[in-house]
Amino acid sequence: AQRVTQPEKLLSVFKGAPVELKCNYSYSGSPELFWYVQYSRQRLQLLLRHISRESIKGFTADLNKGETSFHLKKPFAQEEDSAMYYCALSGGYGGSQGNLIFGKGTKLSVKP
Amino acid sequence: DTEVTQTPKHLVMGMTNKKSLKCEQHMGHRAMYWYKQKAKKPPELMFVYSYEKLSINESVPSRFSPECPNSSLLNLHLHALQPEDSALYLCASSQPQRGTEAFFGQGTRLTVV
């Protein structure tokens, strides 16, 4: 079964502290994984995807196929990083392969 | 234009009403999606249209009826809804390949009374 697990509902850190949001997946095949972010009162938007291997707003995520993980990391958290973060897996079935399976989300709170 | 526009932003309807949600994008995307998001839950896929044809229906009750009139528009027709259908309905679009970015609308906040 295709599944995304985010074990932490809430993660609270102080400004300047390192952040790691955990994501594990279950997928038979080669996974396509994403991190989406939802800031307060804003629409859901892409933060980064594993195939591009880029760093966005200081965040990085590495796909570890052995551990079936795609954890999101940032060395120094900023207050503006406070948001809901969703790990998502591209479903890859049916006529369109762009549909997403979301984890339950982790709410990141960065305190001053 | 990299936006997905949804109307209305808010909708209150009775259980006997018929209403429609609308979604529009002008990014040339050939896949469009409806997701349902309950409070404090992740979005859940409802329907997928690929090249204007319904390709995925995630066992959604028939009181929800999607329609894709053309490659830029996506509608969700609502009829005889239940209070438990109250939720945020999100529209998204992307190219119909794995690994492509999905662009989401702001959503329609639906309340069924």
Contacts between the chains, C-beta under 8 A, distances in Angstrom:
chain1	res1	chain2	res2	distance
A	32	B	98	4.7
A	32	B	99	4.2
A	34	B	101	7.9
A	43	B	104	5.1
A	43	B	105	6.5
A	43	B	106	4.9
A	43	B	107	7.3
A	44	B	43	7.1
A	44	B	90	7.0
A	44	B	104	4.2
A	45	B	103	7.9
A	45	B	104	6.9
A	46	B	101	4.8
A	46	B	102	7.2
A	49	B	99	6.7
A	49	B	101	7.0
A	51	B	99	5.2
A	86	B	42	5.8
A	86	B	43	7.9
A	90	B	98	4.5
A	90	B	99	5.9
A	91	B	45	7.4
A	92	B	98	4.9
A	93	B	56	7.6
A	94	B	48	6.1
A	94	B	50	7.6
A	94	B	55	4.6
A	94	B	56	4.1
A	95	B	48	7.3
A	95	B	50	4.2
A	95	B	51	7.6
A	95	B	53	6.7
A	95	B	55	2.9
A	95	B	56	7.2
A	95	B	96	7.4
A	96	B	31	4.4
A	96	B	48	4.9
A	96	B	49	7.6
A	96	B	50	3.6
A	96	B	55	5.1
A	96	B	56	6.9
A	96	B	96	4.2
A	97	B	96	6.5
A	97	B	97	5.7
A	97	B	98	4.0
A	98	B	31	4.9
A	98	B	33	7.6
A	98	B	48	7.8
A	98	B	94	4.1
A	98	B	95	6.6
A	98	B	96	5.5
A	98	B	97	6.4
A	98	B	98	6.7
A	98	B	100	5.5
A	98	B	102	6.2
A	99	B	31	8.0
A	99	B	33	6.1
A	99	B	45	5.4
A	99	B	48	5.1
A	99	B	56	6.3
A	100	B	43	7.6
A	100	B	45	7.1
A	100	B	102	6.1
A	101	B	45	7.5
A	102	B	42	3.7
A	102	B	43	5.5
A	102	B	44	7.7
A	103	B	42	6.4
A	104	B	41	7.2
A	104	B	42	5.5
A	105	B	42	5.4
